Amino acid sequence: MLKKPACPVIAVEEHYWDEELSATYTGIGRATQAEEQVRRLRDLGELRIREMDEAGIDMQVISHGSPSTQSLTGPEGIALTKRVNDRLAEAIAKHPTRFAGFCALPTSDPQAAAAELERCIKNGFKGAMIHGLANGVWLDDKSIRPIFAEAERLDVPIYLHPSIPMPAVMDAYYKDYIKDYPMVIRAAWGFTVETATIAIRMILSGLFQEHPKLKIVLGHLGETLPFLVWRIDQALSRPGQKSLSFRDVFCKNFYVTTSGFFSNPALLCTVMEMGTDRILFAVDWPFVMNPPGTAWVDTIPLSDEDKVKILSGNAQKLLKL
């Protein structure tokens, strides 16, 4: 059992699969999962709560696993997204002290996605999660702005979750190794590069000048950006660049979580760049199991005050829990 400061433990990137939505996944976008992992992804009750209890986790903020609803299109895609969100809301309502949620969005129709975000927040969701590109459209594209404008208006975060790289990138970078190392396009490397690139493009696009109170969450300790932010900022300040303080925007508008990344050196780097007020605890269940995440907390060389912030205080404030 976790030895921790006297505080709740809230894990903010914990996944599930909706049966109807996941049945639409085809080809390389459908990650192959072990039977036990699929069983956990389908569970929104007894098994999930038992494993939370065994590891000392008080609450999960639940979100759909990748690729979620980002490839859905048309009226049926919007309708399916609503059904997915309604089913998750029903599951949360059965265990309101143990579960909260990030809704899915039909990003192929940004106006409909903004409306769905508003509907879901009114129904108790704490923000939304977007997985990679919006059906091939970069999230810095002007067409996507209604989603971020609505998130800013509602004062809720958008969690940027990885998805597999676009086909041209997979062909250029990874095709020689996908067969032997299928995770190279996912958690081992491809996820990180794709998601960090999306975040960088969002900053370069002027999105945060247009929406200065927008809050974005990155998992996996910020997809390497805390380690790189000084160099990115310095390089973009050299002559010939448009005026932009990359580091200021990143440290003001972004939060990061510990999902699937239980490393003290990486955490301390993130703390030194961003401070402890912008780091939230997460496990990435069931792709990563709970016990290593909560056991790791006992080894973190930070004060109890800072651990309390990371374990639950920051999530309570950001998500209004």
C-alpha positions in Angstrom: 0.0 0.0 0.0 1.1 3.5 -0.8 2.9 5.4 1.9 2.0 9.0 1.2 1.2 12.3 2.8 -2.3 12.6 4.2 -4.1 13.5 1.0 -6.3 11.8 -1.6 -4.7 10.3 -4.7 -6.3 11.4 -8.0 -5.1 9.7 -11.2 -6.0 11.9 -14.2 -5.2 9.8 -17.3 -6.9 6.5 -16.9 -8.5 4.9 -19.9 -11.4 2.7 -20.9 -12.9 1.6 -24.2 -16.5 2.1 -25.3 -17.6 -1.1 -27.1 -19.5 0.7 -29.9 -16.7 3.2 -30.6 -13.8 0.8 -30.4 -15.6 -1.5 -32.9 -15.0 1.2 -35.5 -11.3 1.0 -35.2 -9.6 -0.6 -38.2 -6.1 -1.2 -39.6 -3.0 0.2 -37.8 -5.1 2.6 -35.8 -6.4 -0.4 -33.8 -3.7 -1.3 -31.4 -3.6 -5.0 -30.5 -4.2 -5.5 -26.9 -3.8 -8.5 -24.7 -7.0 -10.1 -23.5 -6.5 -9.0 -19.9 -5.9 -5.4 -21.0 -9.1 -5.4 -23.1 -11.0 -6.8 -20.0 -9.7 -3.8 -18.0 -10.5 -1.3 -20.7 -14.1 -2.6 -20.8 -14.6 -2.4 -17.1 -16.1 0.7 -15.5 -16.9 -0.9 -12.1 -15.8 -3.6 -9.8 -12.4 -4.6 -11.4 -11.3 -1.0 -11.9 -12.3 0.1 -8.3 -10.6 -3.0 -6.8 -7.3 -2.3 -8.5 -7.6 1.4 -7.5 -8.1 0.3 -3.9 -5.2 -2.1 -4.0 -2.9 0.6 -5.1 -4.2 3.4 -2.9 -5.9 5.5 -5.6 -9.0 7.4 -4.5 -10.2 8.7 -7.8 -9.7 8.2 -11.5 -10.4 10.8 -14.2 -11.5 8.5 -17.0 -11.0 9.1 -20.7 -11.4 7.0 -23.8 -8.3 5.3 -25.1 -6.7 6.2 -28.4 -7.7 6.9 -31.2 -11.0 7.9 -29.6 -13.4 9.9 -31.8 -10.9 11.9 -33.9 -11.5 9.9 -37.1 -15.3 10.1 -36.9 -17.0 12.3 -39.5 -20.4 13.5 -40.4 -23.7 13.5 -38.4 -23.3 9.9 -37.4 -19.8 10.7 -36.0 -21.3 13.5 -33.9 -24.2 11.2 -32.7 -21.8 8.4 -31.9 -19.6 10.7 -29.8 -22.7 11.8 -27.8 -23.6 8.2 -27.1 -20.1 7.5 -26.0 -20.1 10.5 -23.6 -23.5 9.7 -22.3 -22.5 6.1 -21.4 -19.4 7.3 -19.6 -21.5 9.9 -17.7 -23.8 7.0 -16.6 -20.8 5.0 -15.4 -19.4 8.0 -13.5 -22.8 8.7 -11.9 -22.8 5.2 -10.4 -19.5 5.9 -8.6 -19.3 9.7 -8.2 -16.7 9.7 -5.4 -14.4 7.4 -7.4 -14.7 8.5 -11.0 -14.7 11.7 -12.9 -14.2 12.1 -16.7 -12.9 13.8 -19.7 -15.3 13.8 -22.6 -14.6 12.8 -26.2 -15.1 15.4 -29.0 -16.2 15.0 -32.7 -13.3 17.2 -33.8 -14.0 16.7 -37.5 -16.8 19.3 -37.0 -15.3 21.9 -34.6 -18.5 23.7 -34.1 -20.3 20.5 -33.1 -17.3 19.6 -30.9 -17.5 23.0 -29.1 -21.3 22.4 -28.6 -20.6 18.9 -27.3 -17.9 20.2 -24.9 -20.4 22.7 -23.5 -23.1 19.9 -23.1 -20.6 17.6 -21.4 -19.3 20.2 -18.9 -22.9 21.0 -18.0 -23.3 17.2 -17.3 -20.3 17.1 -15.0 -17.3 16.3 -17.2 -14.1 18.0 -16.1 -12.6 18.8 -19.6 -12.0 17.0 -22.8 -9.4 14.8 -24.3 -8.3 14.9 -28.0 -6.1 12.2 -29.5 -3.7 13.4 -32.1 -4.8 15.2 -35.3 -8.5 16.0 -36.0 -9.0 13.5 -38.8 -5.7 14.6 -40.4 -6.1 18.3 -39.5 -3.4 19.8 -37.2 -4.9 21.3 -34.0 -3.3 24.6 -34.7 -5.4 25.0 -37.8 -7.7 28.0 -37.7 -10.7 25.7 -38.3 -10.2 24.1 -34.9 -10.3 27.4 -32.9 -14.0 27.0 -31.9 -13.0 24.1 -29.6 -10.3 26.0 -27.8 -12.4 29.2 -27.6 -15.1 27.2 -25.9 -12.7 25.5 -23.5 -11.3 28.9 -22.5 -14.9 30.3 -22.0 -15.8 27.3 -19.9 -12.5 27.4 -18.0 -11.8 23.7 -18.6 -8.6 22.0 -19.9 -8.1 20.1 -23.1 -5.9 17.1 -22.6 -3.8 16.3 -25.7 -3.3 12.6 -25.8 -1.0 10.9 -28.3 -2.2 9.0 -31.3 -0.1 7.2 -34.0 1.8 9.4 -36.4 0.4 10.4 -39.7 1.0 7.8 -42.5 3.7 9.9 -44.3 5.7 10.2 -41.0 5.4 6.5 -40.3 6.6 5.7 -43.8 9.5 8.0 -43.6 10.6 7.4 -40.0 9.4 4.0 -38.8 8.5 1.5 -41.5 11.8 -0.4 -41.2 11.2 -1.2 -37.6 7.4 -1.4 -37.1 7.3 -5.2 -37.6 9.9 -6.0 -35.0 9.1 -3.2 -32.6 5.4 -2.2 -33.0 5.5 0.0 -30.0 8.0 2.3 -31.7 5.1 4.2 -33.4 3.3 4.3 -30.1 4.5 4.8 -26.5 8.2 4.1 -27.2 8.7 7.1 -29.5 6.0 7.9 -32.2 3.4 9.1 -29.7 5.9 11.5 -28.1 7.1 13.0 -31.3 3.7 13.5 -32.7 2.2 15.0 -29.6 5.1 17.3 -28.8 5.0 18.5 -32.4 1.3 19.3 -32.1 1.9 21.3 -28.9 4.8 23.2 -30.5 2.7 24.1 -33.5 -0.1 25.3 -31.3 2.3 27.7 -29.5 3.9 28.9 -32.8 0.4 29.5 -34.3 -0.5 32.3 -31.9 -3.3 30.3 -30.4 -2.4 31.3 -26.8 -2.2 35.0 -27.8 -5.7 34.6 -29.1 -6.9 32.6 -26.1 -4.5 33.5 -23.2 -6.5 31.6 -20.6 -6.6 28.3 -22.5 -5.4 25.4 -20.4 -3.7 22.4 -22.2 -2.6 19.2 -20.5 0.1 16.9 -21.8 0.7 13.4 -20.4 4.0 11.5 -20.0 5.7 14.4 -18.2 5.1 16.8 -21.1 6.2 14.6 -24.0 9.9 15.7 -23.6 9.1 19.4 -23.8 10.1 20.3 -20.2 13.6 18.9 -21.0 13.7 20.8 -24.3 11.9 24.0 -23.5 15.1 26.1 -22.7 16.7 25.2 -26.1 13.5 25.7 -28.1 13.0 29.1 -26.4 16.6 30.1 -27.0 16.7 29.0 -30.6 13.4 30.8 -31.4 14.9 34.0 -29.9 17.7 34.2 -32.4 17.7 36.9 -35.1 15.3 36.3 -37.9 12.4 34.9 -35.8 9.0 36.3 -35.2 8.8 37.6 -31.6 7.6 34.8 -29.3 8.5 33.7 -25.7 8.0 30.0 -26.1 9.0 29.2 -22.6 6.6 31.7 -21.1 3.6 30.3 -23.1 4.5 26.7 -22.3 4.9 27.3 -18.6 1.8 29.5 -18.3 -0.7 27.6 -20.4 0.4 23.9 -20.1 0.1 21.3 -17.4 1.7 17.9 -17.5 1.0 14.6 -15.9 3.1 11.6 -14.7 1.2 9.1 -16.8 3.3 6.1 -17.6 6.5 7.9 -16.6 7.7 7.1 -13.1 11.2 8.6 -13.2 12.7 10.8 -10.6 15.3 12.5 -12.9 12.6 13.3 -15.4 10.2 14.5 -12.7 12.8 16.8 -11.2 13.7 18.2 -14.6 10.0 19.0 -15.0 9.7 20.5 -11.6 12.8 22.7 -12.2 11.3 24.1 -15.5 7.6 24.3 -14.6 7.3 24.2 -10.8 5.1 21.7 -8.8 1.9 23.6 -9.4 1.6 22.3 -13.0 2.2 18.6 -12.5 -0.6 16.1 -11.9 -0.4 12.5 -10.9 -1.5 9.9 -13.5 -0.9 6.2 -14.1 -2.1 5.5 -17.7 -4.1 2.5 -16.5 -4.5 -0.1 -17.9 -1.7 0.4 -20.4 0.5 0.8 -17.2 -0.6 -0.8 -14.0 -1.4 1.1 -10.8 1.1 -0.3 -8.3 4.3 0.9 -9.9 2.8 4.5 -10.1 1.8 4.7 -6.5 4.9 2.9 -5.2 7.0 5.4 -7.0 5.6 8.3 -5.1 7.3 7.2 -1.9 10.7 7.6 -3.6 10.2 11.1 -5.0 12.7 13.5 -3.5 10.2 16.3 -2.9 8.6 17.7 0.2 5.2 16.4 1.4 3.7 19.7 0.5 4.8 19.3 -3.1 3.7 15.7 -3.2 0.3 16.7 -2.0 0.0 19.1 -4.9 1.0 16.5 -7.4 -1.1 13.7 -5.9 -4.3 15.6 -5.8 -4.1 19.3 -5.0 -3.4 20.5 -8.5 -6.0 18.2 -10.0 -8.6 19.5 -7.5 -7.8 23.1 -8.5 -7.6 22.6 -12.3 -10.6 20.3 -12.6 -12.7 21.8 -9.8 -13.0 18.5 -8.0 
